[in-house]
Amino acid sequence: MLRTIYEHQRYLALCVAAILTVIAWLCWIIDDWPFTLVLITGGLTALGIYDMFQTKHAITKNYPLIGHMRFLFEKIRPEIQQYLIEGDLEEVPFSREQRALVYQRAKGAEDKRPFGTMRGVYDAGYGWLTHSIVPTHFENTDFRVDIGGKDCKQPYAASLFNISAMSFGSLSANAISALNKGAKMGGFAHDTGEGGISRYHKEGGGDLIYEIGSGYFGCRDDDGNFNPEKFKERAGQDQVKMIEIKLSQGAKPGHGGMLPAAKITPEIAEARDIPMGQDCVSPASHSSFSTPMELVQFIKQLRDLSDGKPVGFKLCIGHRREFMCIVKAMLETGITPDFIVVDGTEGGTGAAPIEFTNHVGMPMVEGLTFVHNTLRGAGLRNEIKIGVAGKITSAFHIAKALALGADWCNSARGYMFAIGCIQAQACHTNHCPVGVTTQDPIRQKALDVENKSQRVARYHRETLKALGEMAGAAGLEEPRGFLPYHFMQREADSKMKEGSDAFPYLPRKFLLEEGEDHIEYRQRWRRADANSFAPPEKPAN
């Protein structure tokens, strides 16, 4: 008997709803006011009956009405976790401390903290900057780097902290406008992402890095192949300061994408130069080149078509030998990019398959170190500037990246936080609660362009000011003077390890000379082929 009662408790909510419906109906006979109650309880009763007979969800079939609570809690789980459960230092993927720092600097609020660090300074992985007894001081913290090699006619003086690639379509019109207007106010660059140059990029007037992906959006023919004339027109715009070929991105390297026809608006079609009513495909690889030699020739073609503007490429490091193939092609042809952007697998503003997000691609620190040392080993480091992206939100992140070999840094999610992102992780649903990653015209109205653009500029300014204070504490003349030895890290055995030991700068031109040192580099260099990305054939048994 008790077992029977226990088993049927799962129908209690449905029974209560049905009883309340009957009571409300009887009261309605006497007076009009219970009518609304009849509609509510009757609707719940009907839903519960439907739950009992549907076959799609087992939990609502066994637990009518109550089972829907699971879906509700699943929907609001990210918000519940970050507001009520996670600690200030727990990263999912950005900790509350990281997000709060961006919010405070973007708003111009106090960003100092009393009572000491909350971090375990004796725990493995803790890192710190070594400081000088004779610190320096910077009056001007608008730090810049000149980008443009020997064949560049229009070099660009880029800020050390710019907006990383995020396409219109992934971000809302208001978000793009706020970012670009903020970039204009602060005098720094805004990467368009592979979605092309939209009207909202143009309206803002900020400096643009025109990213060319495998879909060639904005510079494609009817078949989706590269169109030189269209590219020349886009790249010739005064706003466009650099051109970036996207080989891969940190969120999903080696993976293409598809924007369904239903999500393509006239504005997106205009920016991407694609027809309405058709799915928009971004192939996994480029059609304009398939070998290292063809890639460097494509770089030369884009530089010529853009009248000598800086041209480079972005990639997340995968097969290290393949990057060395590109470097060998540079040496054989004498054609070098003006810059290379290293994207870490920890990056990613949009949605990606979970396997790619978690397990494909090299993290930024290791990728940057490899690219930096490979270019040093080939004698090309002084000719090519290196940018990096991958969870960079603070001056400490920038300083460490500069020490490991970067010339400047890009941030995507940092600037998303600056315009109001709350890390709801609903970017791919079109239901972004703050209007950043949605094409819903009502939702994006919540993002006030004028207000948020000021926050973007302020976040940039305050972060570079903090970078100047860190460089000053280290006694440097400028932030690009950071070297690995300025940073220390605690090992698992509680010992300190200097950055120069963990991420050393390898000798210049060592790959061009005979030797057996740094064998992990030399072995790949010997297998690299400037004419093909294909792996060398294995010797016969």
C-alpha positions as CSV (number, residue, x, y, z in Angstrom):
1,M,0.0,0.0,0.0
2,L,2.7,2.5,1.0
3,R,4.8,1.5,-2.1
4,T,1.8,2.2,-4.3
5,I,1.3,5.7,-2.7
6,Y,5.0,6.4,-3.1
7,E,5.0,5.4,-6.8
8,H,2.0,7.6,-7.5
9,Q,3.5,10.7,-5.8
10,R,5.0,11.6,-9.2
11,Y,1.5,12.5,-10.3
12,L,0.8,14.7,-7.4
13,A,1.4,18.0,-9.2
14,L,-1.0,16.9,-12.0
15,C,-3.6,15.9,-9.5
16,V,-3.3,19.2,-7.6
17,A,-3.6,21.1,-10.8
18,A,-6.7,19.2,-11.8
19,I,-8.3,19.7,-8.3
20,L,-7.6,23.4,-8.4
21,T,-9.2,23.6,-11.9
22,V,-12.4,22.0,-10.6
23,I,-12.5,24.3,-7.6
24,A,-11.8,27.4,-9.7
25,W,-14.5,26.3,-12.2
26,L,-17.0,26.0,-9.4
27,C,-16.1,29.4,-8.0
28,W,-16.4,30.8,-11.5
29,I,-20.1,29.8,-11.6
30,I,-20.6,32.0,-8.6
31,D,-18.4,35.0,-9.6
32,D,-16.3,36.1,-12.6
33,W,-12.9,36.7,-11.0
34,P,-11.8,33.0,-10.9
35,F,-11.8,32.9,-14.7
36,T,-8.1,33.7,-14.9
37,L,-7.4,31.0,-12.4
38,V,-9.4,28.5,-14.5
39,L,-7.2,29.3,-17.5
40,I,-4.0,28.9,-15.5
41,T,-4.8,25.7,-13.7
42,G,-6.7,24.2,-16.7
43,G,-3.6,24.9,-18.9
44,L,-1.3,23.2,-16.4
45,T,-3.7,20.2,-16.2
46,A,-3.8,19.9,-20.0
47,L,0.0,20.1,-20.1
48,G,0.2,17.3,-17.5
49,I,-2.1,15.1,-19.4
50,Y,-0.1,15.7,-22.6
51,D,3.1,14.8,-20.7
52,M,1.6,11.4,-19.7
53,F,0.9,10.4,-23.4
54,Q,3.8,12.1,-25.3
55,T,6.9,9.9,-26.1
56,K,9.6,12.5,-26.7
57,H,10.7,13.1,-23.1
58,A,10.8,10.3,-20.6
59,I,11.2,12.5,-17.5
60,T,8.0,14.5,-18.2
61,K,6.1,11.2,-19.1
62,N,7.0,9.8,-15.7
63,Y,6.8,13.1,-13.8
64,P,4.1,15.2,-15.5
65,L,4.5,19.0,-14.9
66,I,7.3,18.5,-12.3
67,G,9.6,17.2,-15.1
68,H,9.6,20.6,-16.7
69,M,11.5,22.0,-13.8
70,R,14.6,20.1,-15.0
71,F,14.5,21.9,-18.4
72,L,14.1,25.3,-16.6
73,F,17.1,24.7,-14.3
74,E,19.1,23.5,-17.3
75,K,18.3,26.7,-19.1
76,I,19.4,29.0,-16.3
77,R,22.2,26.8,-15.0
78,P,25.1,29.1,-16.3
79,E,23.6,32.1,-14.6
80,I,22.9,30.2,-11.3
81,Q,26.4,28.8,-11.4
82,Q,28.2,32.2,-11.9
83,Y,26.0,34.2,-9.5
84,L,25.5,31.7,-6.6
85,I,28.0,28.8,-6.8
86,E,31.3,29.6,-8.4
87,G,34.1,31.3,-6.5
88,D,35.8,34.5,-7.6
89,L,38.8,32.6,-9.1
90,E,36.9,29.7,-10.7
91,E,37.2,29.9,-14.5
92,V,34.1,28.8,-16.5
93,P,35.6,29.9,-18.8
94,F,36.3,33.3,-17.3
95,S,36.4,33.8,-13.6
96,R,34.4,36.3,-11.7
97,E,37.6,38.2,-10.9
98,Q,38.5,38.4,-14.6
99,R,35.1,39.6,-15.7
100,A,34.8,42.1,-12.8
101,L,38.1,43.7,-13.7
102,V,36.9,44.3,-17.3
103,Y,33.5,45.7,-16.1
104,Q,35.2,48.0,-13.6
105,R,37.7,49.4,-16.1
106,A,35.1,49.7,-18.8
107,K,32.8,51.7,-16.5
108,G,35.6,53.8,-15.1
109,A,34.9,52.3,-11.6
110,E,37.4,51.6,-8.9
111,D,39.5,48.5,-9.9
112,K,41.6,48.2,-6.8
113,R,41.2,45.5,-4.2
114,P,42.1,45.7,-0.4
115,F,43.3,43.0,2.0
116,G,45.8,41.2,-0.3
117,T,45.6,38.6,-3.0
118,M,43.0,35.8,-3.0
119,R,45.3,33.5,-4.9
120,G,47.4,30.7,-3.4
121,V,50.9,32.1,-4.0
122,Y,52.5,28.8,-3.0
123,D,50.2,26.6,-5.2
124,A,51.5,25.1,-8.4
125,G,50.9,27.3,-11.4
126,Y,51.0,30.6,-9.6
127,G,52.9,33.1,-11.7
128,W,54.3,36.6,-10.9
129,L,56.3,39.4,-12.4
130,T,59.7,40.3,-11.1
131,H,60.0,44.0,-10.4
132,S,62.9,46.5,-10.2
133,I,64.2,48.6,-7.3
134,V,64.4,51.5,-9.7
135,P,61.0,51.6,-11.5
136,T,60.2,53.8,-14.4
137,H,57.2,56.0,-15.1
138,F,55.2,56.6,-18.4
139,E,53.3,59.8,-19.1
140,N,52.0,58.4,-22.4
141,T,50.6,54.9,-22.3
142,D,49.3,54.8,-25.9
143,F,51.8,52.0,-26.7
144,R,52.2,51.1,-30.4
145,V,54.1,48.8,-32.7
146,D,54.8,49.5,-36.4
147,I,53.6,46.6,-38.6
148,G,55.0,46.4,-42.2
149,G,57.9,44.5,-43.7
150,K,60.3,45.2,-46.5
151,D,57.6,45.0,-49.2
152,C,54.9,47.0,-47.4
153,K,54.1,50.5,-48.7
154,Q,51.6,51.5,-46.0
155,P,52.8,50.3,-42.6
156,Y,50.4,50.6,-39.7
157,A,51.2,51.8,-36.2
158,A,49.0,49.4,-34.2
159,S,48.0,49.6,-30.6
160,L,49.4,46.8,-28.4
161,F,45.8,45.9,-27.5
162,N,43.2,45.5,-30.2
163,I,39.8,43.9,-30.8
164,S,40.1,40.3,-32.1
165,A,38.1,38.8,-35.0
166,M,34.3,38.7,-34.4
167,S,32.0,38.7,-37.5
168,F,28.9,40.7,-38.0
169,G,26.3,37.9,-37.9
170,S,27.9,36.3,-34.9
171,L,27.7,39.7,-33.2
172,S,24.7,42.0,-33.4
173,A,24.6,45.2,-35.4
174,N,24.7,47.2,-32.2
175,A,27.6,45.2,-30.8
176,I,29.7,45.8,-34.0
177,S,28.8,49.5,-34.0
178,A,29.8,49.9,-30.3
179,L,33.1,48.1,-30.8
180,N,34.1,50.0,-33.8
181,K,33.1,53.4,-32.4
182,G,35.1,52.6,-29.3
183,A,38.0,51.6,-31.5
184,K,37.7,55.0,-33.2
185,M,37.7,56.8,-29.9
186,G,40.7,54.9,-28.5
187,G,42.7,54.8,-31.7
188,F,43.1,51.0,-32.0
189,A,42.1,48.3,-34.5
190,H,39.0,46.2,-34.9
191,D,39.3,42.9,-36.7
192,T,36.3,42.3,-38.9
193,G,36.2,38.5,-38.5
194,E,35.7,36.5,-41.6
195,G,32.1,37.8,-42.1
196,G,33.3,40.8,-44.2
197,I,33.0,44.5,-43.7
198,S,29.5,45.5,-42.8
199,R,27.8,48.8,-42.9
200,Y,28.2,49.0,-39.1
201,H,32.0,48.7,-39.4
202,K,31.9,51.6,-41.8
203,E,29.6,53.8,-39.7
204,G,31.9,53.5,-36.7
205,G,34.9,54.9,-38.6
206,G,37.4,52.8,-36.6
207,D,40.6,51.2,-38.1
208,L,39.8,47.8,-39.6
209,I,41.8,44.6,-40.0
210,Y,40.0,42.9,-42.9
211,E,40.0,39.2,-42.3
212,I,39.8,36.9,-45.3
213,G,38.5,33.4,-44.5
214,S,38.0,30.4,-46.7
215,G,34.6,31.7,-47.7
216,Y,36.2,34.9,-49.1
217,F,33.2,37.0,-47.9
218,G,33.1,40.4,-49.5
219,C,35.6,39.4,-52.2
220,R,34.1,36.2,-53.8
221,D,32.6,35.3,-57.1
222,D,29.3,33.5,-57.5
223,D,31.0,30.1,-56.9
224,G,32.6,31.2,-53.7
225,N,36.1,31.6,-55.1
226,F,38.4,34.6,-54.5
227,N,37.6,37.6,-56.7
228,P,40.6,39.9,-57.0
229,E,38.6,42.9,-58.2
230,K,36.2,42.8,-55.3
231,F,39.1,42.4,-52.9
232,K,40.9,45.4,-54.4
233,E,37.8,47.5,-53.8
234,R,37.3,46.4,-50.2
235,A,41.0,46.6,-49.3
236,G,41.3,50.0,-50.8
237,Q,39.0,51.6,-48.3
238,D,40.8,54.1,-46.0
239,Q,39.4,52.3,-42.9
240,V,41.2,49.1,-43.8
241,K,44.7,49.2,-42.3
242,M,45.7,45.5,-42.6
243,I,44.6,42.3,-44.3
244,E,44.6,39.0,-42.4
245,I,44.2,35.6,-44.0
246,K,42.5,33.2,-41.6
247,L,44.0,29.7,-41.9
248,S,42.4,28.5,-38.7
249,Q,40.9,29.8,-35.5
250,G,41.4,28.7,-31.9
251,A,37.7,27.7,-31.2
252,K,37.5,25.1,-34.0
253,P,40.8,24.8,-36.0
254,G,40.4,22.6,-39.1
255,H,36.6,23.0,-39.1
256,G,34.4,24.8,-41.5
257,G,31.0,26.3,-40.8
258,M,27.6,26.9,-42.3
259,L,25.2,29.8,-41.7
260,P,21.6,28.5,-42.5
261,A,19.6,30.4,-45.1
262,A,17.0,31.2,-42.4
263,K,19.5,33.2,-40.4
264,I,20.8,35.3,-43.3
265,T,19.4,38.8,-43.2
266,P,19.7,41.4,-46.0
267,E,22.5,43.1,-44.0
268,I,24.5,39.9,-43.6
269,A,24.1,39.1,-47.3
270,E,25.3,42.6,-48.1
271,A,28.4,42.3,-45.9
272,R,29.3,38.8,-47.1
273,D,28.3,39.3,-50.7
274,I,26.1,36.2,-50.7
275,P,22.6,35.6,-52.1
276,M,19.6,35.4,-49.9
277,G,17.7,32.2,-49.5
278,Q,20.8,29.9,-49.7
279,D,22.9,28.3,-46.9
280,C,26.2,30.1,-46.6
281,V,29.2,27.7,-46.4
282,S,32.6,28.4,-45.0
283,P,34.8,25.5,-46.2
284,A,37.4,24.0,-43.9
285,S,40.2,25.0,-46.3
286,H,41.0,27.7,-48.8
287,S,40.5,27.2,-52.6
288,S,43.1,29.8,-53.5
289,F,46.0,27.8,-52.3
290,S,46.8,24.3,-51.2
291,T,50.6,24.3,-50.8
292,P,53.0,26.5,-48.8
293,M,54.4,28.1,-52.0
294,E,50.9,29.0,-53.2
295,L,50.1,30.5,-49.8
296,V,53.1,32.9,-49.9
297,Q,52.2,33.8,-53.5
298,F,48.7,34.6,-52.3
299,I,50.1,36.8,-49.6
300,K,52.0,38.7,-52.3
301,Q,48.9,39.0,-54.5
302,L,46.9,40.5,-51.7
303,R,49.7,43.0,-50.9
304,D,49.9,44.0,-54.5
305,L,46.1,44.4,-54.8
306,S,45.9,46.4,-51.6
307,D,48.6,48.8,-52.8
308,G,51.1,47.6,-50.2
309,K,49.1,47.4,-47.0
310,P,50.3,45.0,-44.4
311,V,49.2,41.4,-45.1
312,G,49.5,38.5,-42.8
313,F,47.8,35.3,-41.6
314,K,46.2,33.9,-38.5
315,L,46.3,30.4,-37.3
316,C,46.0,28.1,-34.4
317,I,49.1,25.8,-34.4
318,G,48.3,22.2,-35.2
319,H,51.0,20.1,-37.0
320,R,54.1,22.1,-36.2
321,R,55.8,20.7,-39.3
322,E,53.2,22.5,-41.5
323,F,54.0,25.9,-40.1
324,M,57.7,25.1,-40.8
325,C,56.7,24.3,-44.4
326,I,55.3,27.9,-44.7
327,V,58.5,29.3,-43.3
328,K,60.6,27.3,-45.8
329,A,58.4,28.7,-48.6
330,M,59.2,32.2,-47.3
331,L,62.9,31.5,-47.4
332,E,62.8,30.0,-50.9
333,T,60.7,32.8,-52.4
334,G,61.8,35.8,-50.3
335,I,58.1,36.6,-49.8
336,T,57.2,37.1,-46.1
337,P,54.0,38.2,-44.4
338,D,54.1,41.4,-42.5
339,F,52.6,39.7,-39.5
340,I,51.4,36.4,-38.1
341,V,48.6,36.2,-35.5
342,V,48.8,33.1,-33.2
343,D,45.3,32.1,-32.0
344,G,45.2,29.8,-29.0
345,T,42.8,26.9,-28.6
346,E,41.5,28.6,-25.5
347,G,40.0,31.3,-27.7
348,G,36.5,31.3,-29.2
349,T,33.6,33.7,-29.1
350,G,31.2,31.6,-31.1
351,A,29.9,28.1,-30.8
352,A,32.0,25.1,-31.8
353,P,31.7,21.3,-31.5
354,I,32.7,20.4,-27.9
355,E,35.4,18.0,-29.1
356,F,37.1,20.9,-31.0
357,T,36.7,23.4,-28.2
358,N,38.2,21.0,-25.7
359,H,40.7,18.9,-27.6
360,V,41.8,20.4,-30.9
361,G,44.6,22.9,-31.4
362,M,47.6,24.2,-29.4
363,P,47.1,26.6,-26.5
364,M,48.4,30.2,-27.1
365,V,51.5,30.1,-24.9
366,E,52.9,27.0,-26.6
367,G,51.8,28.2,-30.0
368,L,53.4,31.6,-29.6
369,T,56.6,30.1,-28.3
370,F,56.9,27.7,-31.2
371,V,56.2,30.4,-33.9
372,H,58.5,32.9,-32.2
373,N,61.4,30.4,-32.0
374,T,60.8,29.0,-35.5
375,L,61.0,32.4,-37.0
376,R,64.2,33.1,-34.9
377,G,65.7,29.8,-36.0
378,A,65.0,30.7,-39.7
379,G,66.4,34.2,-39.3
380,L,63.0,35.9,-40.1
381,R,61.9,37.1,-36.7
382,N,62.9,40.7,-37.2
383,E,61.0,40.9,-40.5
384,I,57.7,39.6,-39.2
385,K,55.6,40.9,-36.3
386,I,53.6,38.5,-34.2
387,G,50.1,39.1,-32.7
388,V,48.4,36.8,-30.3
389,A,44.9,36.0,-29.1
390,G,43.5,33.7,-26.4
391,K,41.8,34.7,-23.2
392,I,43.6,38.0,-22.9
393,T,41.8,40.4,-20.7
394,S,44.3,42.1,-18.4
395,A,47.6,43.9,-18.4
396,F,49.3,40.9,-16.9
397,H,48.2,38.7,-19.8
398,I,49.5,41.3,-22.3
399,A,52.8,41.6,-20.5
400,K,53.3,37.8,-20.3
401,A,52.5,37.5,-24.1
402,L,55.0,40.2,-24.9
403,A,57.6,38.5,-22.9
404,L,57.1,35.2,-24.7
405,G,57.6,36.9,-28.1
406,A,54.4,38.7,-29.1
407,D,54.5,42.2,-30.5
408,W,50.8,42.9,-29.7
409,C,47.7,41.3,-28.4
410,N,44.1,40.9,-29.5
411,S,41.1,40.2,-27.3
412,A,37.6,39.2,-28.3
413,R,35.8,38.2,-25.1
414,G,37.4,41.0,-23.1
415,Y,35.8,43.5,-25.4
416,M,32.6,41.6,-25.3
417,F,32.5,42.0,-21.5
418,A,33.2,45.7,-22.0
419,I,30.0,46.1,-24.0
420,G,28.0,44.1,-21.5
421,C,28.4,40.4,-22.1
422,I,27.5,38.5,-18.9
423,Q,28.9,35.1,-20.0
424,A,25.4,33.6,-20.3
425,Q,26.9,31.2,-22.9
426,A,23.8,31.6,-25.1
427,C,25.8,33.0,-28.1
428,H,24.6,30.4,-30.6
429,T,20.9,30.5,-29.6
430,N,20.0,34.0,-30.8
431,H,18.7,34.6,-27.2
432,C,21.7,36.6,-25.9
433,P,20.2,38.4,-22.8
434,V,22.2,41.6,-23.4
435,G,22.0,42.0,-27.1
436,V,25.7,41.2,-28.0
437,T,25.4,37.9,-29.9
438,T,21.9,38.0,-31.4
439,Q,20.2,39.2,-34.6
440,D,16.9,39.7,-32.7
441,P,16.1,43.4,-33.3
442,I,14.4,43.7,-29.9
443,R,17.1,42.0,-27.9
444,Q,19.9,44.1,-29.4
445,K,18.1,47.3,-28.7
446,A,19.1,46.7,-25.1
447,L,22.7,47.5,-26.1
448,D,23.1,51.2,-26.2
449,V,25.8,52.0,-28.8
450,E,26.9,55.4,-27.5
451,N,27.2,54.2,-23.9
452,K,28.9,50.9,-24.7
453,S,31.4,52.5,-27.2
454,Q,32.7,54.7,-24.5
455,R,33.1,51.7,-22.3
456,V,35.1,50.0,-25.0
457,A,37.5,53.0,-25.3
458,R,37.8,53.3,-21.6
459,Y,38.6,49.6,-21.1
460,H,41.3,49.8,-23.7
461,R,42.8,53.0,-22.2
462,E,42.8,51.7,-18.6
463,T,44.3,48.4,-19.6
464,L,47.2,50.0,-21.4
465,K,47.6,52.3,-18.4
466,A,47.9,49.3,-16.2
467,L,50.4,47.8,-18.7
468,G,52.5,50.9,-18.4
469,E,52.4,50.6,-14.6
470,M,53.6,47.0,-14.8
471,A,56.3,47.8,-17.3
472,G,57.4,50.7,-15.1
473,A,57.5,48.3,-12.0
474,A,59.9,46.1,-14.0
475,G,62.1,49.1,-14.8
476,L,61.5,48.9,-18.6
477,E,61.6,51.7,-21.1
478,E,58.6,50.3,-23.0
479,P,56.3,47.2,-22.6
480,R,57.8,45.4,-25.5
481,G,60.9,45.1,-23.4
482,F,59.4,42.3,-21.4
483,L,61.4,39.1,-21.6
484,P,60.8,35.6,-20.2
485,Y,63.1,36.1,-17.3
486,H,60.8,38.9,-16.0
487,F,58.2,36.2,-15.1
488,M,58.4,33.4,-12.5
489,Q,56.1,30.4,-12.1
490,R,55.7,27.9,-9.2
491,E,56.1,24.3,-10.2
492,A,54.1,21.3,-8.8
493,D,57.0,20.6,-6.4
494,S,56.8,24.1,-4.9
495,K,60.0,25.2,-6.6
496,M,60.2,28.4,-8.6
497,K,60.9,28.3,-12.3
498,E,62.1,31.3,-14.4
499,G,60.3,32.0,-17.6
500,S,63.6,31.8,-19.5
501,D,63.8,28.2,-18.4
502,A,60.2,27.3,-19.2
503,F,60.0,29.3,-22.5
504,P,63.5,30.1,-23.7
505,Y,64.4,32.2,-26.8
506,L,66.3,29.8,-29.1
507,P,69.4,31.0,-31.0
508,R,68.9,33.1,-34.2
509,K,69.3,31.1,-37.5
510,F,70.0,27.8,-35.7
511,L,67.7,26.0,-38.1
512,L,69.8,27.1,-41.0
513,E,73.0,25.6,-39.5
514,E,74.0,22.1,-38.8
515,G,73.7,20.8,-35.2
516,E,71.9,18.4,-32.9
517,D,70.6,20.8,-30.3
518,H,66.9,21.6,-30.0
519,I,66.2,18.3,-31.7
520,E,62.4,18.6,-31.5
521,Y,62.7,21.6,-33.8
522,R,65.3,20.2,-36.1
523,Q,63.5,17.0,-36.7
524,R,60.4,18.7,-37.9
525,W,62.4,21.2,-39.9
526,R,64.1,18.4,-41.8
527,R,60.7,16.9,-42.7
528,A,59.2,20.2,-43.8
529,D,58.7,20.8,-47.5
530,A,58.1,24.2,-49.0
531,N,56.1,22.6,-51.9
532,S,53.7,20.5,-49.9
533,F,51.9,20.3,-46.6
534,A,51.6,16.5,-47.0
535,P,53.7,14.5,-44.5
536,P,56.8,12.8,-45.9
537,E,56.4,9.2,-46.9
538,K,57.4,6.7,-44.3
539,P,60.5,4.6,-45.2
540,A,59.7,1.1,-46.5
541,N,60.2,-1.8,-44.1
